[in-house]
Amino acid sequence: MPKSVIIPAGSSAPLAPFVPGTLADGVVYVSGTLAFDQHNNG
């Protein structure tokens, strides 16, 4: 199953071998995700 790495525009590059999201087989898997908008409002 092919997968795509998702790194949102405007975010910094990961410092470790982790990414915020991965798309695999039509499903988006996320890690360390909090409910903040583009202006850091939670």
N, C-alpha and C positions, 0 to 999 in steps of 0.2 A: 504494500500500500504506500503510494507516494505521500510525502508530507511537505508542508510549507511552514517556514518560520515566520512569525508575526512579531514585528517590532514597530510600535506606533511612531508615526512622524513626530518629531520634536522631542522624543525621549533620548536619553543618553545611551551609549553603547553598553551592553552588559559587561560587568567587571569579572564575572565568573562564567563558566560554560552553561549558563541558563538563559532562556528567553522568556518573555512575558506570555507568549502564546504560540500554539502550534495548530495548524489545520491539517487534519488527516481524515480521509474518507468522508468529507462533508461535516465533520464534527470539529468544533473549536475547543481546544484544551487550554486553560489558562492557569497561571501560577502567580501567587503573590499579588492578586488583583484586589484593589479596594475601590469603593464607589467615589471616585473623584472625577470632576469634569476637567476641561482643558485649562481652567483658571484655578485649579486646586481647591475647589469648593466641594465639601463632602456631603 
